[in-house]
Amino acid sequence: MQGTAQMPRSPRPPPPRSVSGPFSRAAFAADINARGGAATLVRLLAPGASAQDQQIGAGAMAILGGGIGITEDGSESPAPDARAQESIRAAGGIAALVRLLALGGAAGVQWRAAKALASLCADNPRNEACVREAGGVAALVRLLAPGGAAEVQEATAWALASLCQGSRQAQDAVRAAGGAAALVALLAPGGAAGVREQAAHALGNLCFESSASRASVREAGGAAALVRLLAPGGAPAAQEAAATALTKLCLGSARGRDAVRAAGGAAALVGLLGAGGARRWAAMALHLLMDKHPGTQDSVRAAGGVAPLVGLLAPGGADDAHVFAAGAVGSLCATSAQNRASVTEAGGAAALVGLLAPGGDADACEAAVCALADLAGDAQERDAVLEAGGVAALRGVVARGRPAAAQPLAADALRRLRAAPGRRGGRRAAGAR
């Protein structure tokens, strides 16, 4: 019995770290407005302008659009400035930036123009559509060609990630332009860490809810390339981006899951279960990979994944890793007596019972009930549920009537526990009366 938590919304891809700086965007915007605003910046991008002017204009647009690390205190990733984004588009700034990319030119101009497009498209569907209509997707994909400057490739991958977030039309355009293969190529070993991180972000956004894009990424060798990023000692930010992309590659795609399994993804993801922001994505990817796949369940156990997954079940952290860990533990409990034994030995019964407390996350509660029902049906592991107070907790779920999807499973688990003998192996089955 297994439950599936909802896919978390991906955050906006973080900007390349090289664009951060500690000064006030508000003061900068006021200064630009005093000099003529967006129209002045667009004039700096004219084909006959000097490379220096073009760099200044594109760089200023990137700052004004937001989404890059320029605030009063120097903190990273402020929210996009919708008003500035709209004014730059209305002044013809997006078309001018795309024209700069198409013309080629100095690397400094290209990376600032790509960075500006990423900033202007952040959380802005109208600007994303404008970039597509101006031919910006093909121009950006061309900048990913081998041999390009690393800073240009990094900013370009960020721009493609920004374009693809939440836009099926952008995903289709990137795929049609050959973007999947170009982004996968950026993940090759030895590449710059920032380039690989942004490429992984872009691949994740490209794959999300797009079966055609998942197929393109898979066929380009994306599963193996992303798994390689998870190797011990890698950059944590790149590993989190890769784990996110692997989750999206697996979601709704049996072939995607098979490709990740074949690349050794299950064992690699186990290594991320204690790794900050990556742990929630690693837990969800493992849940997807183990679902109805006993071989992967056994591989996760053999890789030492049971204890860290159980360790993630405690709610109250900064993220929702416990929700996805509950689904993964449920997958482990579904088919294998040996895996169920490993879960109880790691303290999983008590941790799962803890997720049934009133006021907890509904998805986590549902997944925990599924796992507890499987443990309750195993004569060798039933006592662990009883001793953890499982009967009272399950009764509470039934009495509350929610989550609704968990009600039949909670009732089934209670029937199994009530049918248990009072003792097994000398341990008292507390609370079974």
C-alpha positions as CSV (number, residue, x, y, z in Angstrom):
1,M,0.0,0.0,0.0
2,Q,1.5,3.2,-1.0
3,G,0.6,6.9,-1.1
4,T,2.1,9.6,-3.2
5,A,2.8,13.2,-2.0
6,Q,2.2,16.1,-4.4
7,M,5.2,17.4,-6.4
8,P,6.6,20.5,-4.7
9,R,6.7,23.7,-6.7
10,S,10.3,24.4,-7.9
11,P,11.8,27.6,-6.7
12,R,13.0,30.0,-9.3
13,P,16.4,28.9,-10.5
14,P,19.0,30.8,-8.4
15,P,21.2,33.2,-10.4
16,P,24.8,32.5,-11.1
17,R,26.8,33.5,-8.1
18,S,29.0,35.8,-10.1
19,V,26.2,38.3,-10.5
20,S,25.6,39.1,-6.9
21,G,26.7,42.4,-5.3
22,P,26.0,44.4,-2.2
23,F,24.3,47.7,-3.4
24,S,20.8,49.0,-3.6
25,R,18.7,48.1,-6.6
26,A,16.2,50.7,-5.6
27,A,18.8,53.5,-5.7
28,F,20.1,52.1,-9.0
29,A,16.6,52.1,-10.5
30,A,16.0,55.7,-9.3
31,D,19.3,56.8,-11.0
32,I,18.3,55.0,-14.3
33,N,14.9,56.6,-14.2
34,A,16.4,60.0,-13.8
35,R,18.5,59.4,-16.9
36,G,15.5,58.5,-19.1
37,G,14.6,55.1,-17.9
38,A,14.2,51.9,-20.0
39,A,14.3,53.8,-23.3
40,T,17.8,55.0,-22.5
41,L,19.0,51.5,-21.8
42,V,17.5,50.2,-25.1
43,R,19.4,52.8,-27.0
44,L,22.6,51.5,-25.5
45,L,21.9,48.1,-27.1
46,A,21.7,49.5,-30.7
47,P,23.8,47.5,-33.2
48,G,26.1,50.5,-33.8
49,A,26.7,51.1,-30.1
50,S,30.1,50.2,-28.6
51,A,30.6,46.9,-26.8
52,Q,31.0,48.9,-23.6
53,D,27.7,50.6,-24.0
54,Q,26.0,47.4,-24.8
55,Q,27.4,45.7,-21.7
56,I,26.2,48.7,-19.6
57,G,22.7,48.6,-21.0
58,A,22.3,44.8,-20.8
59,G,23.8,44.7,-17.3
60,A,21.5,47.4,-16.1
61,M,18.4,45.6,-17.5
62,A,19.5,42.5,-15.6
63,I,19.7,44.4,-12.3
64,L,16.4,46.2,-12.8
65,G,14.5,43.1,-13.8
66,G,15.3,41.5,-10.5
67,G,16.0,37.9,-9.6
68,I,19.7,38.5,-9.1
69,G,21.5,39.2,-5.8
70,I,21.4,43.0,-5.4
71,T,19.8,44.3,-2.3
72,E,20.5,46.8,0.5
73,D,22.3,44.1,2.6
74,G,23.8,42.1,-0.3
75,S,21.5,39.1,0.2
76,E,20.9,36.9,-2.9
77,S,17.9,36.5,-5.2
78,P,15.5,39.4,-4.5
79,A,12.0,39.0,-6.0
80,P,11.6,40.1,-9.6
81,D,10.5,43.7,-10.2
82,A,7.4,43.3,-12.3
83,R,7.1,47.0,-13.0
84,A,10.7,47.2,-14.3
85,Q,10.2,44.1,-16.3
86,E,7.1,45.5,-18.0
87,S,8.7,48.9,-18.7
88,I,11.8,47.3,-20.4
89,R,9.6,45.1,-22.6
90,A,7.4,48.0,-23.6
91,A,10.5,50.0,-24.6
92,G,11.6,47.2,-26.9
93,G,14.3,45.9,-24.5
94,I,13.7,42.2,-25.0
95,A,13.8,42.4,-28.8
96,A,17.0,44.4,-28.5
97,L,18.6,41.8,-26.2
98,V,17.7,38.9,-28.5
99,R,19.2,40.9,-31.4
100,L,22.4,41.2,-29.5
101,L,22.6,37.5,-28.9
102,A,21.9,36.7,-32.6
103,L,24.7,39.1,-33.7
104,G,27.3,37.4,-31.6
105,G,30.0,39.7,-30.5
106,A,32.0,40.1,-27.3
107,A,31.5,37.5,-24.6
108,G,30.9,40.3,-22.1
109,V,27.9,41.5,-24.1
110,Q,26.5,38.0,-24.6
111,W,26.6,36.9,-21.0
112,R,25.0,40.2,-19.8
113,A,22.3,39.9,-22.4
114,A,21.6,36.3,-21.4
115,K,21.6,37.3,-17.8
116,A,19.2,40.2,-18.6
117,L,16.7,37.9,-20.4
118,A,16.8,35.5,-17.4
119,S,16.0,38.3,-15.0
120,L,13.3,39.8,-17.2
121,C,11.5,36.5,-17.7
122,A,11.5,35.5,-14.0
123,D,7.9,34.8,-13.0
124,N,6.7,36.9,-16.0
125,P,4.8,34.9,-18.7
126,R,4.4,37.9,-21.0
127,N,8.1,38.5,-21.1
128,E,8.7,34.8,-21.6
129,A,6.3,34.9,-24.6
130,C,8.0,38.0,-26.0
131,V,11.4,36.2,-25.9
132,R,10.0,33.2,-27.8
133,E,8.3,35.4,-30.4
134,A,11.6,37.3,-31.0
135,G,13.5,34.1,-31.7
136,G,15.3,34.3,-28.3
137,V,15.2,30.5,-27.6
138,A,17.2,29.5,-30.7
139,A,19.6,32.3,-30.1
140,L,20.2,31.2,-26.5
141,V,20.6,27.5,-27.4
142,R,23.3,28.5,-29.9
143,L,25.3,30.0,-27.1
144,L,25.6,26.6,-25.5
145,A,27.8,25.3,-28.3
146,P,31.0,23.6,-27.2
147,G,33.9,25.9,-26.7
148,G,32.0,28.9,-25.5
149,A,33.0,31.0,-22.6
150,A,31.9,29.5,-19.3
151,E,30.3,32.6,-18.0
152,V,28.2,32.9,-21.2
153,Q,27.1,29.3,-20.9
154,E,26.2,29.7,-17.2
155,A,24.1,32.8,-17.8
156,T,22.5,31.2,-20.9
157,A,21.5,28.0,-19.0
158,W,20.0,30.3,-16.3
159,A,18.0,32.1,-19.0
160,L,16.7,28.8,-20.4
161,A,15.7,27.7,-16.9
162,S,13.8,30.9,-16.3
163,L,12.0,30.6,-19.7
164,C,11.0,27.0,-19.1
165,Q,9.6,27.4,-15.6
166,G,5.9,26.9,-15.9
167,S,5.7,27.4,-19.7
168,R,4.9,24.4,-22.0
169,Q,5.4,26.7,-25.0
170,A,8.9,27.5,-23.9
171,Q,9.7,23.9,-23.1
172,D,8.6,23.0,-26.7
173,A,10.7,25.7,-28.2
174,V,13.8,24.8,-26.3
175,R,13.4,21.1,-27.2
176,A,12.8,22.0,-30.9
177,A,16.0,24.1,-30.9
178,G,18.1,21.2,-29.6
179,G,18.3,22.5,-26.1
180,A,18.0,19.2,-24.3
181,A,21.1,17.7,-25.9
182,A,23.0,21.0,-25.5
183,L,22.2,21.3,-21.8
184,V,23.1,17.7,-21.2
185,A,26.5,18.3,-22.8
186,L,27.2,21.0,-20.3
187,L,27.0,18.4,-17.5
188,A,30.2,16.7,-18.7
189,P,32.8,16.0,-16.1
190,G,35.4,18.8,-15.8
191,G,33.0,21.6,-16.6
192,A,32.7,24.7,-14.5
193,A,30.5,24.1,-11.4
194,G,28.3,27.0,-12.0
195,V,27.6,25.9,-15.6
196,R,26.7,22.4,-14.5
197,E,24.4,23.7,-11.8
198,Q,22.5,26.1,-14.1
199,A,22.3,23.4,-16.8
200,A,20.8,21.0,-14.2
201,H,18.2,23.6,-13.2
202,A,17.3,24.2,-16.9
203,L,16.9,20.4,-17.5
204,G,14.7,20.1,-14.5
205,N,12.4,22.9,-15.7
206,L,12.5,21.5,-19.2
207,C,11.3,18.1,-18.0
208,F,8.6,19.2,-15.7
209,E,5.2,17.9,-16.8
210,S,6.4,17.5,-20.4
211,S,6.6,13.9,-21.6
212,A,8.2,15.0,-24.9
213,S,11.0,16.9,-23.1
214,R,11.6,14.1,-20.7
215,A,12.1,11.8,-23.7
216,S,14.5,14.2,-25.3
217,V,16.6,14.5,-22.1
218,R,16.6,10.8,-21.6
219,E,17.6,10.1,-25.2
220,A,20.5,12.6,-24.9
221,G,21.9,10.7,-21.9
222,G,20.6,13.1,-19.3
223,A,19.8,10.5,-16.7
224,A,23.4,9.3,-16.4
225,A,24.8,12.8,-16.7
226,L,22.7,14.0,-13.8
227,V,23.5,11.0,-11.7
228,R,27.2,11.7,-12.1
229,L,26.6,15.1,-10.5
230,L,25.6,13.4,-7.3
231,A,29.0,11.8,-6.8
232,P,30.5,12.5,-3.3
233,G,32.5,15.7,-3.1
234,G,30.5,17.5,-5.7
235,A,29.2,21.1,-5.3
236,P,26.1,21.0,-3.0
237,A,24.1,23.5,-5.2
238,A,24.8,21.5,-8.3
239,Q,23.8,18.3,-6.5
240,E,20.5,19.8,-5.4
241,A,19.7,21.0,-8.9
242,A,20.6,17.5,-10.3
243,A,18.4,15.7,-7.7
244,T,15.5,18.1,-8.6
245,A,16.0,17.3,-12.3
246,L,16.1,13.6,-11.7
247,T,12.8,13.8,-9.7
248,K,11.2,15.6,-12.6
249,L,12.6,13.1,-15.1
250,C,11.1,10.2,-13.1
251,L,7.7,11.8,-12.4
252,G,5.1,10.3,-14.7
253,S,7.7,8.5,-16.9
254,A,8.4,4.7,-16.5
255,R,11.2,5.1,-19.1
256,G,12.7,8.0,-17.2
257,R,12.7,5.9,-14.0
258,D,14.3,3.0,-15.8
259,A,17.1,5.2,-17.1
260,V,17.8,6.6,-13.7
261,R,17.9,3.1,-12.2
262,A,20.2,1.9,-14.9
263,A,22.6,4.8,-14.2
264,G,22.8,3.9,-10.5
265,G,20.6,6.7,-9.4
266,A,19.1,5.0,-6.4
267,A,22.4,4.5,-4.6
268,A,23.6,8.0,-5.6
269,L,20.4,9.6,-4.2
270,V,20.8,7.8,-0.9
271,G,24.0,9.7,-0.5
272,L,22.1,13.0,-0.5
273,L,19.6,12.2,2.2
274,G,21.5,14.1,4.7
275,A,22.4,17.0,2.4
276,G,20.5,20.2,3.2
277,G,18.2,21.3,0.4
278,A,18.9,18.2,-1.7
279,R,17.3,15.8,0.8
280,R,13.7,16.5,0.0
281,W,14.3,15.9,-3.7
282,A,16.4,12.9,-3.1
283,A,13.6,11.4,-0.9
284,M,11.0,12.1,-3.5
285,A,13.1,10.7,-6.3
286,L,13.7,7.5,-4.3
287,H,10.0,7.2,-3.6
288,L,9.3,7.3,-7.3
289,L,12.1,4.9,-8.1
290,M,11.0,2.4,-5.5
291,D,7.3,2.5,-6.2
292,K,6.2,-1.0,-7.2
293,H,9.9,-1.9,-8.0
294,P,11.2,-4.4,-5.5
295,G,14.6,-4.5,-7.0
296,T,15.2,-0.8,-6.4
297,Q,13.7,-1.1,-2.9
298,D,16.3,-3.8,-2.1
299,S,19.1,-1.6,-3.7
300,V,18.1,1.3,-1.5
301,R,18.3,-0.9,1.6
302,A,21.6,-2.3,0.5
303,A,23.0,1.2,0.0
304,G,22.1,2.1,3.6
305,G,19.1,4.2,2.7
306,V,16.6,3.0,5.3
307,A,18.1,4.7,8.4
308,P,18.5,8.1,6.8
309,L,15.0,7.9,5.3
310,V,13.5,7.1,8.7
311,G,15.6,9.9,10.2
312,L,13.8,12.4,7.8
313,L,10.4,11.4,9.1
314,A,10.4,13.9,12.0
315,P,8.3,16.9,11.0
316,G,9.2,20.5,11.8
317,G,12.2,21.0,9.6
318,A,12.7,24.0,7.3
319,D,11.5,21.9,4.3
320,D,8.9,19.2,3.7
321,A,11.4,16.4,3.4
322,H,9.4,14.3,5.9
323,V,6.5,14.2,3.5
324,F,8.5,12.6,0.7
325,A,10.5,10.4,3.1
326,A,7.2,9.0,4.3
327,G,6.3,8.0,0.8
328,A,9.7,6.4,0.3
329,V,9.5,4.5,3.6
330,G,6.0,3.4,2.4
331,S,7.5,2.0,-0.8
332,L,10.1,0.1,1.3
333,C,7.3,-1.4,3.4
334,A,5.1,-2.5,0.5
335,T,6.6,-5.7,-0.8
336,S,9.6,-7.0,1.2
337,A,9.6,-8.5,4.7
338,Q,13.3,-7.8,4.9
339,N,12.8,-4.2,4.1
340,R,10.0,-3.9,6.7
341,A,12.3,-5.4,9.2
342,S,14.9,-2.8,8.4
343,V,12.4,0.0,8.8
344,T,11.3,-1.2,12.2
345,E,14.9,-1.8,13.3
346,A,15.7,1.9,12.4
347,G,12.8,3.1,14.6
348,G,10.5,3.6,11.6
349,A,7.3,2.4,13.4
350,A,7.5,5.1,16.0
351,A,8.5,7.7,13.5
352,L,5.5,6.8,11.2
353,V,3.1,6.9,14.2
354,G,4.4,10.4,15.0
355,L,3.2,11.6,11.6
356,L,-0.4,10.8,12.5
357,A,-0.6,13.5,15.1
358,P,-3.4,16.1,14.7
359,G,-2.4,19.1,12.7
360,G,0.3,17.4,10.7
361,D,0.8,17.4,7.0
362,A,-2.1,15.5,5.2
363,D,0.2,13.9,2.6
364,A,2.7,12.7,5.2
365,C,-0.2,11.3,7.3
366,E,-1.6,9.4,4.4
367,A,1.8,7.9,3.4
368,A,2.5,7.0,7.0
369,V,-0.9,5.2,7.3
370,C,0.0,3.2,4.2
371,A,3.3,2.2,5.6
372,L,1.8,1.3,9.0
373,A,-0.9,-0.8,7.4
374,D,1.9,-2.8,5.7
375,L,3.8,-3.2,8.9
376,A,0.6,-4.2,10.8
377,G,0.0,-6.9,8.2
378,D,3.5,-8.4,8.9
379,A,3.4,-10.8,11.9
380,Q,7.1,-10.2,12.5
381,E,6.8,-6.4,12.6
382,R,3.3,-5.8,14.0
383,D,4.5,-5.5,17.6
384,A,6.6,-2.5,16.8
385,V,3.5,-0.6,15.6
386,L,1.6,-1.7,18.8
387,E,4.4,-0.6,21.1
388,A,4.7,2.8,19.4
389,G,1.0,3.5,20.2
390,G,-0.2,2.8,16.7
391,V,-3.7,1.8,17.7
392,A,-4.5,5.1,19.4
393,A,-2.9,7.1,16.6
394,L,-4.8,5.3,13.9
395,R,-8.0,5.7,15.9
396,G,-7.4,9.4,16.0
397,V,-7.1,9.5,12.2
398,V,-10.4,7.6,11.8
399,A,-12.1,9.8,14.4
400,R,-11.0,13.0,12.7
401,G,-12.1,11.7,9.3
402,R,-9.2,13.1,7.5
403,P,-7.2,12.9,5.5
404,A,-10.0,11.3,3.6
405,A,-7.8,9.1,1.4
406,A,-6.3,7.5,4.4
407,Q,-9.5,6.4,6.0
408,P,-9.9,2.9,4.4
409,L,-6.2,2.2,5.1
410,A,-6.4,3.3,8.7
411,A,-9.4,1.1,9.2
412,D,-7.6,-1.8,7.6
413,A,-4.5,-1.2,9.7
414,L,-6.6,-1.2,12.9
415,R,-8.3,-4.5,11.9
416,R,-4.9,-6.1,11.4
417,L,-3.6,-4.8,14.7
418,R,-6.7,-6.0,16.6
419,A,-6.2,-9.5,15.1
420,A,-2.7,-9.6,16.6
421,P,-1.9,-12.0,19.5
422,G,-1.2,-10.2,22.8
423,R,2.4,-11.1,22.8
424,R,5.2,-12.0,20.4
425,G,8.8,-12.8,21.3
426,G,8.3,-11.6,24.9
427,R,7.3,-8.1,23.9
428,R,3.9,-6.8,25.2
429,A,1.6,-5.5,22.5
430,A,0.8,-2.3,24.3
431,G,-2.5,-0.6,23.5
432,A,-3.9,-3.5,21.5
433,R,-7.0,-3.9,23.8
